[in-house]
Amino acid sequence: MDLAAAYDYASTVMARNMMARDAAEGIDAFLEKRPAAWKEC
């Protein structure tokens, strides 16, 4: 995969991951300085 395709793929995967419930939980836990309560595997 060339560099442009790699960046496109990476941005797609990262956007999909940020939509997961665990992404929000991880960010909230970090900001609240508490352990994360993960729900998804």
mmCIF entry with sequence, helices, sheets and N, C-alpha, C, O atoms, coordinates in Angstrom:
data_MODEL
# 
_entry.id   MODEL 
# 
_entity.id                         1 
_entity.type                       polymer 
_entity.pdbx_number_of_molecules   1 
# 
_entity_poly.entity_id                      1 
_entity_poly.type                           'polypeptide(L)' 
_entity_poly.nstd_linkage                   no 
_entity_poly.nstd_monomer                   no 
_entity_poly.pdbx_seq_one_letter_code       MDLAAAYDYASTVMARNMMARDAAEGIDAFLEKRPAAWKEC 
_entity_poly.pdbx_seq_one_letter_code_can   MDLAAAYDYASTVMARNMMARDAAEGIDAFLEKRPAAWKEC 
_entity_poly.pdbx_strand_id                 A 
# 
loop_
_entity_poly_seq.entity_id 
_entity_poly_seq.num 
_entity_poly_seq.mon_id 
_entity_poly_seq.hetero 
1 1  MET n 
1 2  ASP n 
1 3  LEU n 
1 4  ALA n 
1 5  ALA n 
1 6  ALA n 
1 7  TYR n 
1 8  ASP n 
1 9  TYR n 
1 10 ALA n 
1 11 SER n 
1 12 THR n 
1 13 VAL n 
1 14 MET n 
1 15 ALA n 
1 16 ARG n 
1 17 ASN n 
1 18 MET n 
1 19 MET n 
1 20 ALA n 
1 21 ARG n 
1 22 ASP n 
1 23 ALA n 
1 24 ALA n 
1 25 GLU n 
1 26 GLY n 
1 27 ILE n 
1 28 ASP n 
1 29 ALA n 
1 30 PHE n 
1 31 LEU n 
1 32 GLU n 
1 33 LYS n 
1 34 ARG n 
1 35 PRO n 
1 36 ALA n 
1 37 ALA n 
1 38 TRP n 
1 39 LYS n 
1 40 GLU n 
1 41 CYS n 
# 
_struct_asym.id          A 
_struct_asym.entity_id   1 
# 
loop_
_struct_conf.conf_type_id 
_struct_conf.id 
_struct_conf.pdbx_PDB_helix_id 
_struct_conf.beg_label_comp_id 
_struct_conf.beg_label_asym_id 
_struct_conf.beg_label_seq_id 
_struct_conf.pdbx_beg_PDB_ins_code 
_struct_conf.end_label_comp_id 
_struct_conf.end_label_asym_id 
_struct_conf.end_label_seq_id 
_struct_conf.pdbx_end_PDB_ins_code 
_struct_conf.beg_auth_comp_id 
_struct_conf.beg_auth_asym_id 
_struct_conf.beg_auth_seq_id 
_struct_conf.end_auth_comp_id 
_struct_conf.end_auth_asym_id 
_struct_conf.end_auth_seq_id 
_struct_conf.pdbx_PDB_helix_class 
_struct_conf.details 
_struct_conf.pdbx_PDB_helix_length 
HELX_P HELX_P1 AA1 LEU A 3  ? MET A 18 ? LEU A 3  MET A 18 1 ? 16 
HELX_P HELX_P2 AA2 ARG A 21 ? LEU A 31 ? ARG A 21 LEU A 31 1 ? 11 
# 
_struct_conf_type.id          HELX_P 
_struct_conf_type.criteria    ? 
_struct_conf_type.reference   ? 
# 
loop_
_atom_site.group_PDB 
_atom_site.id 
_atom_site.type_symbol 
_atom_site.label_atom_id 
_atom_site.label_alt_id 
_atom_site.label_comp_id 
_atom_site.label_asym_id 
_atom_site.label_entity_id 
_atom_site.label_seq_id 
_atom_site.pdbx_PDB_ins_code 
_atom_site.Cartn_x 
_atom_site.Cartn_y 
_atom_site.Cartn_z 
_atom_site.occupancy 
_atom_site.B_iso_or_equiv 
_atom_site.pdbx_formal_charge 
_atom_site.auth_seq_id 
_atom_site.auth_comp_id 
_atom_site.auth_asym_id 
_atom_site.auth_atom_id 
_atom_site.pdbx_PDB_model_num 
ATOM 1   N N  . MET A 1 1  ? 0.868   -1.171 0.000  1.00 0.00 ? 1  MET A N  1 
ATOM 2   C CA . MET A 1 1  ? 0.000   0.000  0.000  1.00 0.00 ? 1  MET A CA 1 
ATOM 3   C C  . MET A 1 1  ? 0.909   1.226  0.000  1.00 0.00 ? 1  MET A C  1 
ATOM 4   O O  . MET A 1 1  ? 1.862   1.308  0.775  1.00 0.00 ? 1  MET A O  1 
ATOM 5   N N  . ASP A 1 2  ? 0.600   2.171  -0.877 1.00 0.00 ? 2  ASP A N  1 
ATOM 6   C CA . ASP A 1 2  ? 1.427   3.376  -0.924 1.00 0.00 ? 2  ASP A CA 1 
ATOM 7   C C  . ASP A 1 2  ? 1.059   4.307  0.240  1.00 0.00 ? 2  ASP A C  1 
ATOM 8   O O  . ASP A 1 2  ? 0.090   4.066  0.960  1.00 0.00 ? 2  ASP A O  1 
ATOM 9   N N  . LEU A 1 3  ? 1.839   5.355  0.405  1.00 0.00 ? 3  LEU A N  1 
ATOM 10  C CA . LEU A 1 3  ? 1.679   6.244  1.551  1.00 0.00 ? 3  LEU A CA 1 
ATOM 11  C C  . LEU A 1 3  ? 0.308   6.915  1.592  1.00 0.00 ? 3  LEU A C  1 
ATOM 12  O O  . LEU A 1 3  ? -0.307  6.992  2.656  1.00 0.00 ? 3  LEU A O  1 
ATOM 13  N N  . ALA A 1 4  ? -0.171  7.393  0.465  1.00 0.00 ? 4  ALA A N  1 
ATOM 14  C CA . ALA A 1 4  ? -1.485  8.057  0.430  1.00 0.00 ? 4  ALA A CA 1 
ATOM 15  C C  . ALA A 1 4  ? -2.594  7.086  0.813  1.00 0.00 ? 4  ALA A C  1 
ATOM 16  O O  . ALA A 1 4  ? -3.507  7.454  1.552  1.00 0.00 ? 4  ALA A O  1 
ATOM 17  N N  . ALA A 1 5  ? -2.529  5.867  0.326  1.00 0.00 ? 5  ALA A N  1 
ATOM 18  C CA . ALA A 1 5  ? -3.536  4.857  0.671  1.00 0.00 ? 5  ALA A CA 1 
ATOM 19  C C  . ALA A 1 5  ? -3.442  4.494  2.150  1.00 0.00 ? 5  ALA A C  1 
ATOM 20  O O  . ALA A 1 5  ? -4.462  4.283  2.805  1.00 0.00 ? 5  ALA A O  1 
ATOM 21  N N  . ALA A 1 6  ? -2.231  4.423  2.670  1.00 0.00 ? 6  ALA A N  1 
ATOM 22  C CA . ALA A 1 6  ? -2.036  4.108  4.089  1.00 0.00 ? 6  ALA A CA 1 
ATOM 23  C C  . ALA A 1 6  ? -2.642  5.188  4.970  1.00 0.00 ? 6  ALA A C  1 
ATOM 24  O O  . ALA A 1 6  ? -3.297  4.873  5.964  1.00 0.00 ? 6  ALA A O  1 
ATOM 25  N N  . TYR A 1 7  ? -2.439  6.452  4.628  1.00 0.00 ? 7  TYR A N  1 
ATOM 26  C CA . TYR A 1 7  ? -3.041  7.545  5.401  1.00 0.00 ? 7  TYR A CA 1 
ATOM 27  C C  . TYR A 1 7  ? -4.566  7.499  5.313  1.00 0.00 ? 7  TYR A C  1 
ATOM 28  O O  . TYR A 1 7  ? -5.246  7.722  6.314  1.00 0.00 ? 7  TYR A O  1 
ATOM 29  N N  . ASP A 1 8  ? -5.097  7.219  4.154  1.00 0.00 ? 8  ASP A N  1 
ATOM 30  C CA . ASP A 1 8  ? -6.544  7.128  3.977  1.00 0.00 ? 8  ASP A CA 1 
ATOM 31  C C  . ASP A 1 8  ? -7.109  5.994  4.819  1.00 0.00 ? 8  ASP A C  1 
ATOM 32  O O  . ASP A 1 8  ? -8.116  6.165  5.507  1.00 0.00 ? 8  ASP A O  1 
ATOM 33  N N  . TYR A 1 9  ? -6.462  4.838  4.764  1.00 0.00 ? 9  TYR A N  1 
ATOM 34  C CA . TYR A 1 9  ? -6.903  3.684  5.547  1.00 0.00 ? 9  TYR A CA 1 
ATOM 35  C C  . TYR A 1 9  ? -6.824  3.977  7.043  1.00 0.00 ? 9  TYR A C  1 
ATOM 36  O O  . TYR A 1 9  ? -7.758  3.676  7.785  1.00 0.00 ? 9  TYR A O  1 
ATOM 37  N N  . ALA A 1 10 ? -5.713  4.563  7.486  1.00 0.00 ? 10 ALA A N  1 
ATOM 38  C CA . ALA A 1 10 ? -5.529  4.858  8.904  1.00 0.00 ? 10 ALA A CA 1 
ATOM 39  C C  . ALA A 1 10 ? -6.580  5.844  9.407  1.00 0.00 ? 10 ALA A C  1 
ATOM 40  O O  . ALA A 1 10 ? -7.100  5.678  10.510 1.00 0.00 ? 10 ALA A O  1 
ATOM 41  N N  . SER A 1 11 ? -6.896  6.853  8.626  1.00 0.00 ? 11 SER A N  1 
ATOM 42  C CA . SER A 1 11 ? -7.897  7.828  9.074  1.00 0.00 ? 11 SER A CA 1 
ATOM 43  C C  . SER A 1 11 ? -9.277  7.189  9.152  1.00 0.00 ? 11 SER A C  1 
ATOM 44  O O  . SER A 1 11 ? -10.061 7.531  10.037 1.00 0.00 ? 11 SER A O  1 
ATOM 45  N N  . THR A 1 12 ? -9.587  6.273  8.247  1.00 0.00 ? 12 THR A N  1 
ATOM 46  C CA . THR A 1 12 ? -10.866 5.568  8.289  1.00 0.00 ? 12 THR A CA 1 
ATOM 47  C C  . THR A 1 12 ? -10.968 4.701  9.543  1.00 0.00 ? 12 THR A C  1 
ATOM 48  O O  . THR A 1 12 ? -11.988 4.714  10.231 1.00 0.00 ? 12 THR A O  1 
ATOM 49  N N  . VAL A 1 13 ? -9.916  3.957  9.831  1.00 0.00 ? 13 VAL A N  1 
ATOM 50  C CA . VAL A 1 13 ? -9.909  3.083  11.007 1.00 0.00 ? 13 VAL A CA 1 
ATOM 51  C C  . VAL A 1 13 ? -9.985  3.904  12.289 1.00 0.00 ? 13 VAL A C  1 
ATOM 52  O O  . VAL A 1 13 ? -10.723 3.545  13.207 1.00 0.00 ? 13 VAL A O  1 
ATOM 53  N N  . MET A 1 14 ? -9.240  4.990  12.365 1.00 0.00 ? 14 MET A N  1 
ATOM 54  C CA . MET A 1 14 ? -9.253  5.817  13.573 1.00 0.00 ? 14 MET A CA 1 
ATOM 55  C C  . MET A 1 14 ? -10.613 6.462  13.785 1.00 0.00 ? 14 MET A C  1 
ATOM 56  O O  . MET A 1 14 ? -11.078 6.545  14.921 1.00 0.00 ? 14 MET A O  1 
ATOM 57  N N  . ALA A 1 15 ? -11.256 6.917  12.729 1.00 0.00 ? 15 ALA A N  1 
ATOM 58  C CA . ALA A 1 15 ? -12.588 7.506  12.854 1.00 0.00 ? 15 ALA A CA 1 
ATOM 59  C C  . ALA A 1 15 ? -13.582 6.464  13.333 1.00 0.00 ? 15 ALA A C  1 
ATOM 60  O O  . ALA A 1 15 ? -14.420 6.759  14.186 1.00 0.00 ? 15 ALA A O  1 
ATOM 61  N N  . ARG A 1 16 ? -13.506 5.244  12.797 1.00 0.00 ? 16 ARG A N  1 
ATOM 62  C CA . ARG A 1 16 ? -14.406 4.169  13.221 1.00 0.00 ? 16 ARG A CA 1 
ATOM 63  C C  . ARG A 1 16 ? -14.173 3.833  14.698 1.00 0.00 ? 16 ARG A C  1 
ATOM 64  O O  . ARG A 1 16 ? -15.130 3.617  15.441 1.00 0.00 ? 16 ARG A O  1 
ATOM 65  N N  . ASN A 1 17 ? -12.928 3.790  15.118 1.00 0.00 ? 17 ASN A N  1 
ATOM 66  C CA . ASN A 1 17 ? -12.614 3.484  16.519 1.00 0.00 ? 17 ASN A CA 1 
ATOM 67  C C  . ASN A 1 17 ? -13.117 4.567  17.467 1.00 0.00 ? 17 ASN A C  1 
ATOM 68  O O  . ASN A 1 17 ? -13.549 4.263  18.579 1.00 0.00 ? 17 ASN A O  1 
ATOM 69  N N  . MET A 1 18 ? -13.067 5.818  17.042 1.00 0.00 ? 18 MET A N  1 
ATOM 70  C CA . MET A 1 18 ? -13.522 6.909  17.907 1.00 0.00 ? 18 MET A CA 1 
ATOM 71  C C  . MET A 1 18 ? -15.040 6.903  18.097 1.00 0.00 ? 18 MET A C  1 
ATOM 72  O O  . MET A 1 18 ? -15.552 7.546  19.014 1.00 0.00 ? 18 MET A O  1 
ATOM 73  N N  . MET A 1 19 ? -15.757 6.185  17.242 1.00 0.00 ? 19 MET A N  1 
ATOM 74  C CA . MET A 1 19 ? -17.205 6.102  17.374 1.00 0.00 ? 19 MET A CA 1 
ATOM 75  C C  . MET A 1 19 ? -17.627 5.006  18.366 1.00 0.00 ? 19 MET A C  1 
ATOM 76  O O  . MET A 1 19 ? -18.796 4.936  18.746 1.00 0.00 ? 19 MET A O  1 
ATOM 77  N N  . ALA A 1 20 ? -16.698 4.166  18.778 1.00 0.00 ? 20 ALA A N  1 
ATOM 78  C CA . ALA A 1 20 ? -17.006 3.081  19.708 1.00 0.00 ? 20 ALA A CA 1 
ATOM 79  C C  . ALA A 1 20 ? -17.266 3.643  21.108 1.00 0.00 ? 20 ALA A C  1 
ATOM 80  O O  . ALA A 1 20 ? -16.695 4.659  21.502 1.00 0.00 ? 20 ALA A O  1 
ATOM 81  N N  . ARG A 1 21 ? -18.137 2.961  21.843 1.00 0.00 ? 21 ARG A N  1 
ATOM 82  C CA . ARG A 1 21 ? -18.441 3.394  23.212 1.00 0.00 ? 21 ARG A CA 1 
ATOM 83  C C  . ARG A 1 21 ? -17.194 3.405  24.085 1.00 0.00 ? 21 ARG A C  1 
ATOM 84  O O  . ARG A 1 21 ? -17.037 4.284  24.933 1.00 0.00 ? 21 ARG A O  1 
ATOM 85  N N  . ASP A 1 22 ? -16.307 2.435  23.883 1.00 0.00 ? 22 ASP A N  1 
ATOM 86  C CA . ASP A 1 22 ? -15.109 2.379  24.710 1.00 0.00 ? 22 ASP A CA 1 
ATOM 87  C C  . ASP A 1 22 ? -14.179 3.558  24.468 1.00 0.00 ? 22 ASP A C  1 
ATOM 88  O O  . ASP A 1 22 ? -13.427 3.937  25.367 1.00 0.00 ? 22 ASP A O  1 
ATOM 89  N N  . ALA A 1 23 ? -14.210 4.139  23.294 1.00 0.00 ? 23 ALA A N  1 
ATOM 90  C CA . ALA A 1 23 ? -13.375 5.317  23.042 1.00 0.00 ? 23 ALA A CA 1 
ATOM 91  C C  . ALA A 1 23 ? -13.806 6.468  23.942 1.00 0.00 ? 23 ALA A C  1 
ATOM 92  O O  . ALA A 1 23 ? -12.967 7.128  24.556 1.00 0.00 ? 23 ALA A O  1 
ATOM 93  N N  . ALA A 1 24 ? -15.101 6.708  24.021 1.00 0.00 ? 24 ALA A N  1 
ATOM 94  C CA . ALA A 1 24 ? -15.610 7.772  24.885 1.00 0.00 ? 24 ALA A CA 1 
ATOM 95  C C  . ALA A 1 24 ? -15.312 7.464  26.349 1.00 0.00 ? 24 ALA A C  1 
ATOM 96  O O  . ALA A 1 24 ? -14.952 8.358  27.115 1.00 0.00 ? 24 ALA A O  1 
ATOM 97  N N  . GLU A 1 25 ? -15.461 6.207  26.733 1.00 0.00 ? 25 GLU A N  1 
ATOM 98  C CA . GLU A 1 25 ? -15.165 5.810  28.116 1.00 0.00 ? 25 GLU A CA 1 
ATOM 99  C C  . GLU A 1 25 ? -13.700 6.031  28.435 1.00 0.00 ? 25 GLU A C  1 
ATOM 100 O O  . GLU A 1 25 ? -13.374 6.516  29.519 1.00 0.00 ? 25 GLU A O  1 
ATOM 101 N N  . GLY A 1 26 ? -12.819 5.690  27.528 1.00 0.00 ? 26 GLY A N  1 
ATOM 102 C CA . GLY A 1 26 ? -11.391 5.892  27.755 1.00 0.00 ? 26 GLY A CA 1 
ATOM 103 C C  . GLY A 1 26 ? -11.036 7.360  27.935 1.00 0.00 ? 26 GLY A C  1 
ATOM 104 O O  . GLY A 1 26 ? -10.257 7.712  28.820 1.00 0.00 ? 26 GLY A O  1 
ATOM 105 N N  . ILE A 1 27 ? -11.604 8.206  27.102 1.00 0.00 ? 27 ILE A N  1 
ATOM 106 C CA . ILE A 1 27 ? -11.351 9.647  27.202 1.00 0.00 ? 27 ILE A CA 1 
ATOM 107 C C  . ILE A 1 27 ? -11.921 10.198 28.506 1.00 0.00 ? 27 ILE A C  1 
ATOM 108 O O  . ILE A 1 27 ? -11.255 10.955 29.212 1.00 0.00 ? 27 ILE A O  1 
ATOM 109 N N  . ASP A 1 28 ? -13.164 9.811  28.821 1.00 0.00 ? 28 ASP A N  1 
ATOM 110 C CA . ASP A 1 28 ? -13.788 10.275 30.068 1.00 0.00 ? 28 ASP A CA 1 
ATOM 111 C C  . ASP A 1 28 ? -12.987 9.824  31.284 1.00 0.00 ? 28 ASP A C  1 
ATOM 112 O O  . ASP A 1 28 ? -12.749 10.613 32.199 1.00 0.00 ? 28 ASP A O  1 
ATOM 113 N N  . ALA A 1 29 ? -12.573 8.562  31.299 1.00 0.00 ? 29 ALA A N  1 
ATOM 114 C CA . ALA A 1 29 ? -11.807 8.035  32.433 1.00 0.00 ? 29 ALA A CA 1 
ATOM 115 C C  . ALA A 1 29 ? -10.487 8.787  32.587 1.00 0.00 ? 29 ALA A C  1 
ATOM 116 O O  . ALA A 1 29 ? -10.077 9.105  33.703 1.00 0.00 ? 29 ALA A O  1 
ATOM 117 N N  . PHE A 1 30 ? -9.832  9.067  31.481 1.00 0.00 ? 30 PHE A N  1 
ATOM 118 C CA . PHE A 1 30 ? -8.572  9.806  31.534 1.00 0.00 ? 30 PHE A CA 1 
ATOM 119 C C  . PHE A 1 30 ? -8.796  11.199 32.122 1.00 0.00 ? 30 PHE A C  1 
ATOM 120 O O  . PHE A 1 30 ? -8.064  11.625 33.015 1.00 0.00 ? 30 PHE A O  1 
ATOM 121 N N  . LEU A 1 31 ? -9.802  11.900 31.621 1.00 0.00 ? 31 LEU A N  1 
ATOM 122 C CA . LEU A 1 31 ? -10.068 13.264 32.098 1.00 0.00 ? 31 LEU A CA 1 
ATOM 123 C C  . LEU A 1 31 ? -10.506 13.283 33.560 1.00 0.00 ? 31 LEU A C  1 
ATOM 124 O O  . LEU A 1 31 ? -10.216 14.232 34.288 1.00 0.00 ? 31 LEU A O  1 
ATOM 125 N N  . GLU A 1 32 ? -11.207 12.231 33.986 1.00 0.00 ? 32 GLU A N  1 
ATOM 126 C CA . GLU A 1 32 ? -11.680 12.145 35.378 1.00 0.00 ? 32 GLU A CA 1 
ATOM 127 C C  . GLU A 1 32 ? -10.662 11.463 36.291 1.00 0.00 ? 32 GLU A C  1 
ATOM 128 O O  . GLU A 1 32 ? -10.910 11.282 37.483 1.00 0.00 ? 32 GLU A O  1 
ATOM 129 N N  . LYS A 1 33 ? -9.506  11.085 35.717 1.00 0.00 ? 33 LYS A N  1 
ATOM 130 C CA . LYS A 1 33 ? -8.421  10.450 36.470 1.00 0.00 ? 33 LYS A CA 1 
ATOM 131 C C  . LYS A 1 33 ? -8.921  9.224  37.243 1.00 0.00 ? 33 LYS A C  1 
ATOM 132 O O  . LYS A 1 33 ? -8.696  9.089  38.445 1.00 0.00 ? 33 LYS A O  1 
ATOM 133 N N  . ARG A 1 34 ? -9.606  8.333  36.511 1.00 0.00 ? 34 ARG A N  1 
ATOM 134 C CA . ARG A 1 34 ? -10.114 7.098  37.098 1.00 0.00 ? 34 ARG A CA 1 
ATOM 135 C C  . ARG A 1 34 ? -9.859  5.953  36.126 1.00 0.00 ? 34 ARG A C  1 
ATOM 136 O O  . ARG A 1 34 ? -9.626  6.176  34.938 1.00 0.00 ? 34 ARG A O  1 
ATOM 137 N N  . PRO A 1 35 ? -9.907  4.717  36.643 1.00 0.00 ? 35 PRO A N  1 
ATOM 138 C CA . PRO A 1 35 ? -9.760  3.573  35.722 1.00 0.00 ? 35 PRO A CA 1 
ATOM 139 C C  . PRO A 1 35 ? -10.952 3.496  34.777 1.00 0.00 ? 35 PRO A C  1 
ATOM 140 O O  . PRO A 1 35 ? -12.080 3.820  35.151 1.00 0.00 ? 35 PRO A O  1 
ATOM 141 N N  . ALA A 1 36 ? -10.690 3.071  33.573 1.00 0.00 ? 36 ALA A N  1 
ATOM 142 C CA . ALA A 1 36 ? -11.771 2.921  32.581 1.00 0.00 ? 36 ALA A CA 1 
ATOM 143 C C  . ALA A 1 36 ? -12.572 1.665  32.879 1.00 0.00 ? 36 ALA A C  1 
ATOM 144 O O  . ALA A 1 36 ? -12.029 0.655  33.326 1.00 0.00 ? 36 ALA A O  1 
ATOM 145 N N  . ALA A 1 37 ? -13.873 1.745  32.626 1.00 0.00 ? 37 ALA A N  1 
ATOM 146 C CA . ALA A 1 37 ? -14.770 0.597  32.746 1.00 0.00 ? 37 ALA A CA 1 
ATOM 147 C C  . ALA A 1 37 ? -15.115 0.148  31.335 1.00 0.00 ? 37 ALA A C  1 
ATOM 148 O O  . ALA A 1 37 ? -16.125 0.569  30.771 1.00 0.00 ? 37 ALA A O  1 
ATOM 149 N N  . TRP A 1 38 ? -14.266 -0.715 30.763 1.00 0.00 ? 38 TRP A N  1 
ATOM 150 C CA . TRP A 1 38 ? -14.427 -1.157 29.374 1.00 0.00 ? 38 TRP A CA 1 
ATOM 151 C C  . TRP A 1 38 ? -15.646 -2.048 29.224 1.00 0.00 ? 38 TRP A C  1 
ATOM 152 O O  . TRP A 1 38 ? -15.941 -2.859 30.102 1.00 0.00 ? 38 TRP A O  1 
ATOM 153 N N  . LYS A 1 39 ? -16.357 -1.901 28.109 1.00 0.00 ? 39 LYS A N  1 
ATOM 154 C CA . LYS A 1 39 ? -17.554 -2.684 27.811 1.00 0.00 ? 39 LYS A CA 1 
ATOM 155 C C  . LYS A 1 39 ? -17.354 -3.614 26.627 1.00 0.00 ? 39 LYS A C  1 
ATOM 156 O O  . LYS A 1 39 ? -17.869 -4.732 26.640 1.00 0.00 ? 39 LYS A O  1 
ATOM 157 N N  . GLU A 1 40 ? -16.620 -3.191 25.600 1.00 0.00 ? 40 GLU A N  1 
ATOM 158 C CA . GLU A 1 40 ? -16.465 -3.966 24.362 1.00 0.00 ? 40 GLU A CA 1 
ATOM 159 C C  . GLU A 1 40 ? -15.100 -4.644 24.338 1.00 0.00 ? 40 GLU A C  1 
ATOM 160 O O  . GLU A 1 40 ? -14.157 -4.181 24.979 1.00 0.00 ? 40 GLU A O  1 
ATOM 161 N N  . CYS A 1 41 ? -15.004 -5.721 23.607 1.00 0.00 ? 41 CYS A N  1 
ATOM 162 C CA . CYS A 1 41 ? -13.725 -6.438 23.467 1.00 0.00 ? 41 CYS A CA 1 
ATOM 163 C C  . CYS A 1 41 ? -13.051 -6.050 22.182 1.00 0.00 ? 41 CYS A C  1 
ATOM 164 O O  . CYS A 1 41 ? -11.964 -6.544 21.880 1.00 0.00 ? 41 CYS A O  1 
# 
